[in-house]
Structure formats: C-alpha cells, structure tokens
Amino acid sequence: MNRVALLSALVVAAALAGCGKPIPVDATANETANTPLVMPPSIAASKTYRCKDNSLAYVDYLSDGKTVTVRDTPEATPTALTMMEPGKPFTAEGYALTGTPTGASVALTRPGKGSQSCHV
C-alpha cells in the first residue's frame, strides 16, 4: 500500500513540475489556422491513345478542366499540361494536347515525336 501511495505521489509531482513553464507560442499559428486547405483536382477521366507512330499515350483529364497529365508508359512520371485560355490546347514545355475526355481522338505533340493524331 505504501508503494502505491508513493508512486502516485511521484506521478502527481512529475505532472505538476511542468505547470510553471510558459508554453511557446507560434506567431504564425493563427495565420496558418485560417488558411483554407486546397485539395488538388481529382482525375475525371483516364484514356489510353494509340498514336500515328504506333506509340501509346496515357492521358488523365483532371476535374479542374484546365489540367491533363501525359505519360508514355503506365509507370512513367506524368507530365502536367495546363490550358491557359478556354478553347486553347493544353501545353507544357515541349508538349501540346488538343482534345476532350469525351472525344475519340486528340492531337498530341511530344518532345522528339512532333505533332500527331492519336485515337482511343
């Protein structure tokens, strides 16, 4: 019984030992807490196209309607292409894509491959 009382007293003393210390305040905590969280767009449609040179293009159309990603293989790192103005092609350095997720074909320009027609 004495051991339990002594152990309890030590636990309470240890817990109270930190009570007198000031808690550091992060100056940007309020600013960070009020910043809205913006999630990246989800994939609205994924299509695999066979191009004129017999290569494949894996295209993901994102839900924001302004971004697509293009890959040459399913395992490759995707390249993001964005549409600067409505009705214009999706572009990135060396890339251009004209088409929609509901269409059966796109015009795709890739580095080293030039512009070509690709079909579902």
N, C-alpha and C positions, 0 to 999 in steps of 0.2 A: 504494500500500500504506500509506503514511504517513497518507493522508486517512482510510482505513477505520479504522485504529487510533485516530486522533484522534477521529473521530466516535463510535466505540464507547466510548471513554473518557468523552466528554461525555454520552452517553446513560446510562451507569452512574452518573456523578456526579450527574446530574439525578434519577435514580431514588433514589439514596441520600440526597439532600438532604432529602426529606420524612420520613425514618425517625425522626428525633429528636423530631418534633412529636407531642404527645398527640392521640389521636382523641377527639373529643367524644362523650360517652355520653348517650343519650336516657333520661331517668329513667323514662319510661312505656313504653319498648320491650318490656320483659319482660311488662308488663301487656297490651299490645296483642298480643303474640305468643301469649298464652294465651287470648285471647278467641275463642270459636268464631265462624266465619263462618256467618251465617244467610241462606240464599237466599230470595227472595220466592217465593210459590207460583206454580206454572205454571197455564196455562189448561187446565182439564179438559174444558170443552165451550163452544162458541160457538153461540148461536141468534139468529135474527132473527125478531121477532114483529111481526105486524100488529095494531094496537090498534083498539078500537071507533071512535075518531075518524079512522080511516084513516091514522094516522101509523105510523112504524116505530120499533121499539126494538131496539137491538143489545145483547145481554146476553152477557157472558162469565162463566162459572162457574169459579171458581178452585179449585185442588186442595186447599186447606185446608178446604173445605166451610163456611167461615164468611164468605167474601167473594164478591161479584159486582161486576162493573163494568157500567154502563149508559151508552149513547151514543144520541143522536138521529140522528146520521149516522155513516157509517163513518170519516170524517176527524175527528170531534169528539174533544175530550179526554174520556176516560172518567171517570165519577163512581163512586167506590168505595162500595159499601153493605156493611155488616157485620151479621152475625147475633149479637146479644148473648147469647141463650139458645137452645139447640136447640128447634126447633119454632116459633120466633117468626119474623116477617118480617125480611128484610134491610132495614136502614134507614140513611139519611144525612139531613142537613138538607133537608127538603122532599121526600124520596124514601122509598118503601117498595116492596118487591117480595116477593110470596109465590108460591113455586113451586119446582120442582126441574128439574135439567137433563134428566131423563128424561120430564117431563110435556109435554103438547102446549099448555098454556096457563099463563099467570101473571096475577096481579092486580098492576098497576103503578100507583103514584102518583108523578107528577112535578110539579114546580112549574109552576103555571099551567095544568095539564091535569087535575088531580083524579085520582081513582081510576077505573081502567077495566080491563076484561078484554082481554088480548092473546093471540093464538093464533099458532102456528107456521105 
